Amino acid sequence: MSAQQQNLNPKPQVVATVDAEQAITSTDTLRYPPIHTQIAPDCLIQADGKPMFGHFDGIVKSLGLEQFDYRNTMDKQASKLAKYFDYKQFQFVTVKTQRYIVSAAIADIRYLGSGFIYVYDIKSQKIVEQSYLRPPTLGYQTTPSPYNGEASISKLGSADKLARFNLVEGVWQLEINTNKVSASLTLTPPALSLPMSLATPTAYNGWTYTQKHNALQLSGTLTVNDEPQPLNHALASYDFSAGYMRRETSWRWASLNANTEGGVIGLNLAAGVNETGANENVLWVNGQRHLLGQIQFEFDRDDLTSPWQIRAVNGQVDLSFHGINQRTEKLDLLLLKSNFRQFIGYFDGKLTDNQGVTYTISQQLGLCEDHYAKW
């Protein structure tokens, strides 16, 4: 698997700020209509073989794939092969320290496994990455649970794991073992902080479960280029997405983890992947989750140096994003096609939480992604 990195306009990193007057005078009264949530079920697939849809408070313990009553588009029982091969799952973690961004991904698309690990040096603005493809069921594994289980990808012909996500009662542990990075990290949310957990219908007969949590604290060890990295100001986020997704799909995505004067801010925004009006847009402020409305991404694929504009329909998000480097990957295979761009760059603009408190984001480092997939 080959990849390219392209250096764009450099910008220095500074700290985001919060409008202190608004923060002091804000109340607990919601200024924006709340999005309905429900207690997360232990198993996503219910006794009738159908998934429970909606936003959840908490983590679904098991997807319950074996219980899913999968039908074809003519409402007949899908074959066992279709039920197996139509399921997709991918997991992603990004860690931001004062010097580096370290990201790792593992994907199981049934007829092959894939993954990548990259390190972005904030000082030099350079990316070093490794990418992996594995034949079916060999050298990788996933578990259809966002609560307990393991996802990993190994060296070819070896049991040595290059990257491993270990989930223990909803807490993520990240292990990386490459010639560039050594990591043994635990991602811990603030007390009582909820992830964004959402299940939605997909196409005619599928569904997608996605769970994300940003602005997580880190403990453990991280070594880059044989140099131990301090974690006292580091933040992380994760993504667990799985289900019977569209054979052909695309999405735009933005992610931010920020230590600011007003506290710790996490942000996850997406467009294109969710259907039926639901979305995975969410802001965390000091661990408190604020579910947001629909987001629009505007950018020019023909001009990578031009800024993105990212706005909420109701005005709660008004950001620009200037990319400075990117991880790109283009695959045009028989069964798999992928046009992937994940940009590292700086956000500027304003975010407003559901109590009406506005936060000013100024030159804060984060990620944006533009992805087409046929899998």
N, C-alpha and C positions, 0 to 999 in steps of 0.2 A: 504494500500500500504506500503510495507516495503522497507527499503533502508539500505545500508551499507556504511560506510566510512572506508577507509583504509589509514593509515599514511605511506607515502613513505619517501624518503630521504629528510631531512630538508635542506634548504639553506637560508641564510640571504638575505634581500632585499636591493639592492642598486640602484642608479640612472643610467639610460641609458645615453649615451653620443652621440654627433654628431661630425663627423670629421669637425672641425672648418675651416680648410684650404679649404676643398672642398666646404663648405657652402658659404664661402666668394667669391670664384672664380667661382661659378656656374652661369649659365646664364638661360634665359627663353627658350632656345632652347631645344626642346624635343629630348632626346637621344633614346627613345623607341617609336616604332610606336603607335600612339594614337588609342584608341578604340572608335569607332563611337558611338555617343550619339545623342539623339533627345529630344525635349521638351516633358515633361510628359503630356499625355492626361488627361483631366478631368475624363474620364471614360475608364477603361482598355478595356472593351468589346465594340467594335465599332458597327456601325449601321448594319453591316452585320452579327452580332452575334458572331464574332470572336475576339480574343484578339489581341492587338497590341504588338508585340514582340520587345525586344531590351533593351539597356541601356537608362535610362531617366535622363535628367537634371531636377530635381524637384521631386515632390511627386504626384502620382496618387491620385485623390480625392476620387474616388469610384471604386470598382472592377466591379460593374454592373452585379452581378450574375444573376439577373432576365433576362438580355438580352442575356446571353450566350446560343448559339445554341449547346447544348451538344448532341453528337452522340455516339452510341456504336461502337464496333470494326467492325461491318458490315455496318457502315455508316447510320444506321437508327436512328431516333430520340430516345434518351434515355428516359426512363420513368421518371416521376416526382420524384419517390422514389430514383432512381439512381442519378438523378441530385442533390437531397438534400443530400443523405448519402455519396456520393463520394467526396464531398467538405471537405477540412480540413483547419484549421487555428491555428497557434500558435504564441504567443508573449512572449518576454523575455526581461528582463532588468537586467543588472548587474551594481552595484555601488561599486567603490573602494575608500576607504578612507585610511588614514595612518595606521589605526588599523584593519579595517574589510573589507571583501568583502561581500556584501549583494546581493543576486540574487533572482529573482522571475519569474515564468513562468506560463502561462495559455494556455491550449490547448483545442480546440473544434474539436473532431473527429466524431461529430454527434451522434453516439450511446452512447457516454459518454463524460464527461468533466474531465479534470485533471489539476493539478497544483502542484507547489512546491515553497517553500520559504526556503532558507538556509542562514546561517551566518557563515562565515569562519573567525576565529580569527587569524590574522597574527602572533600575539605574541605567542599564545599557539599552533598554527597549528592544531586546532580542528574545526570540522564542527558540527553545530547543525541545524537540518532541520525538516521541516514538509511537508508531502505530502498529496494530496487530490485526491479522485475519486468521481465523481458525476454522478448520473443517467441522462439519456437524458433530456435536457432542464431544469433541476432542480439544483439550487444553483450555476449557472454560466451563463455568457453571453459573447458574442463577437459581434463585428460590422465589416462587410466586407469593411472596409475603413481604409487605413493607414493615413488618413488626419483628420477625425473627428469621434468621437464615443468612446465607452467604452468597455473594456474587464474586467471582474471581476469574482472572485470566493468567495462564501460566506460560513459561518458556516452552518452546517446541521441544517435545521429547523429554520433558523434565517435569517433576512435581513442584519445582520452585515457582512460587507465585509472584508475578510482576506487580499486580495490583489486586487488592482484596477489600471488599466492603463486607463487614460483619455487622449484622443487625441483631441487637440484643434488647428485647422488650422496647423496641422503637428507637433505641439510641444507636447511632451509627459510629462504627469504628473503621478507620481507613488505614490500610497498610500498603506501602509502596516499597519495592525493592528493585531499583535499577542502578546503573552505573552513575546516574546523575542525582537521583533522589533516594533517600531512605526515610520512611515515615512510619510512625506508629502513633496514631492520633485518635482521640475520642472527641466527637462533636456533641456538645451539651447545650441544650436550649435553656434560656432563663426559666426560672420557676414559673409554672402555670402557663407558659407560652405554648400556643397551639400551632401545629403545622397547617398549611393549606392542603386539605384532603378533599378530592372531588371525583365523582364518577358520573360520566355522561354517556348517552347513546352515541354510537359512531356508525355512520352509513346506515344501511337497512337493517343489519342483523348483528352489529358488533357493539362494543363498549370500550371505554378507556377509563382507567383509574390513574390519576396522577396525584402525587404527594410531594410537596416541597416545603422546605423550611430554611430561611435565611437568617443571617446575623447570629450564628451559633458560636459559642465559646469553644476554645480548643485546649486540650491538655495532652501531654505525651511528649514525643520527640519528633523533630523534623530536621533533617540534614540535607543541605543542597551543596553540591560541589565540595563535599567533605567538611563543610562548615555548619555547625549547629545553629539553628535559627531561633531567636527568641519568639515566644508565643504570647507574651503579655498583651500585645495589641492586635493579635491575629483574630480573624473571623473566618467563618466557613458557611457553606450552604450545600444542600443536597437536593437531588431530584430522583424520584422513583416514578417511572411511568410504564404502564403495562396494559395489555388488553388485546382485543380483536379490532385492531386499528384498520384504517383504510389502506388498501394495497398501494395507493398512490396518495401522498400527502405532502404538505408543506407548512412551515410556520415561521413566524418571527418571534423573537424572545429577547428579553432584557433582564439582567440580574445585577443587584447591587448589595454589597455588604459594607457598611460605613460606620466608623466611630465619629460622632459629631459632637458639637458643643451641647446640643440638646439631648444627647443620648445615643444609643445604638440603633441604627436604621437598617432594615433589610427590605428588599424590594424584588418582587417577581412579577413580570409582565409578559403576556403572550397574546398572539393573534394568529388565527388560521387553523389551529389544531382542534379547538373545542367547538362543538356543535350545539344546536338547540338553544342558543342564547346564553348558556352558562359559560363561565370563564374562570381562569386560574389566577386572576390578577389580585395581588395582595401586597399590603404594606405592613411591616412590623416596626413598631416604635418601642424600644426598651422591652421587647418581647411581646407586647400587645398586638394582636392580629387585627388588621383592618381590611376586610374584603372590599374590593373595589369594583367599579363597573367596567364597561367595555373600553378597550384601548385601540388606538389607531397608530400604525407605524408608517412613516413616510421617509423614503430614502431612494437613492439612485444607484442601481447596480452597475451602471456604466461609469460612475465617478466615485471611486472608493474614498476619495479625500473629502467629499462633501458630507456635512453633518446629517445625522438622522434627526427627525422630529417625532417625538413620542408623546401622545396626548390622550387623556381620558375624555370620553364624550361629555361627561358632566363637569369637567374642569379640574378634577382632583390631581391629575398628573399633567404637567407641562414641562417636558424635558427636551434638551438637545443632547446628542451623543456624537463625539468626535473620535473616530477610530484612529489608533496609532500603530497597531499591528494586528495580525490575524492568523488564525490557523485555518487553512483551506484544504479541502479534499474533494476530488471528483472521481467517482467510480461509475463506469458504464459497462456493467457485466450482464450476463444473460438474464439472471433473475434479480439482480440488485442494481439499482441506480441511485447515486447520491451526489448531490451538489451542496456541499457543506461549507459555510463560512462562519467562524466564531471570532468576533472582533473583541479586542481589548482596547479600551479607550476611556474617555472622561465624560462624565455626565454634568450638565449644568441645567438649572431650572428650579422648579418648585413642586413640592408634594404636599398634599393636604390630607390629613387623616379624617376619620369619620366624625370627630368632635369639632372639626373646622380649624384645627391648628395647622398652620402652614410652615413648612420647612424649606429653607433655601439650600439647594445643592450647588456647590461651586467646585468644579474641577475634581470630582470624586471618581476614582478609578473603578470600573466595573466591566461587564460583558454585554455584548449584543450578538444575536445569532440570526442568520438567514439560511434556511435549510429546505431543500427539496429531496424527497425520498420516494423511491418505488421499491417496495420490499415484500 
